[in-house]
Amino acid sequence: MAGTVTGIERVTPRPGDAETPALAGDGRFKLADPSNGKEKHHAKHMVYARTLDEVADLLARGFSLWMTKPGKRPSLISPESLRILRK
């Protein structure tokens, strides 16, 4: 798709504050590689991206994205449940 990625949101958000992509301590976005099967959520299999454009590319390849909101721990969201916003 054309355009710069400006955000990523859940197709069907949970009640309350909007969820945003979870960040690692160094500011990179956290994703999970589907090739790791049932262990893709383990920290040792974490994949990182520096920009939302990189995240969108990985989502197109089937990676899942960790999303969070204030007061909640991050949860792993499948790419089918996410909407990529572009300008």
N, C-alpha and C positions, 0 to 999 in steps of 0.2 A: 504494500500500500504506500501511497505517497504522503508526504507531510511529516513534520516532526512530531514525535510523541509528546503530548503535554500531560498525560495522566493515564492511570490504569485503575479501573473500578470493577467491582463485582456486578455481574448481570442482575443478580437478585440479592441486594444488600441485606445484611442482618439489621434488626432494629437498633436505633441509637446513632452514635456518631459514625461518619463515613470511615471506611477502612482505607488504609494507604499501604503501599508496598513497604514491607519491613526492611530496615537497614541494619547492616552489620556495624560493628563498632567503628570501622574505618569509613563508613558512609556508602559502601557498596550495597546494591540490592541482592537479596538472597533468593536463590531458586533451587529446585530439585530436578535432577536428571532422571527421566523416566526409565532409562536403561538399568537403573539400580533397583527396579521392581519394588518389592515391599519394604526395602530398606532405604528408599530414596529420601525419606524424611530425616535420616540420621545425619548428624553434624559432619561426619567424615565424608559424606557424599555431597556436601553443599557446593553449589556453583554460584559464582558471584558475577555481577555485571555492574559497570560503572555508570551507564546511562540508561534512561528509559527506552531509547531506541534499541540498545543491546537487549534489554529485557523483552521488548516486543519481538525481536528476532528469535530469541530462545523460546518464547511462548508459541510462536509459529511452528517450532520444531517439537512441540509437545512437552516442554518443561513446565513444571508447576511453580507458582510464585507464593512466597510467604507474605501474608497480609496481616496488618494489625490495626488496632484503634486504641485510643486512650483507655487505660485500665484493663486491657485484655492482652493475653499473650498471643503471639503470632500463630496463625493457622495456615496450613498449606492448601492453596486453592488451585484446582485444575485449570488449564488454559480455556476449556470450554465454558467455564463459569466467569470468565473475565472479559471486559470490554476495553479495548485500547482507544484512547482519545487522541486525536491528531488535529493539528492546525494547518 
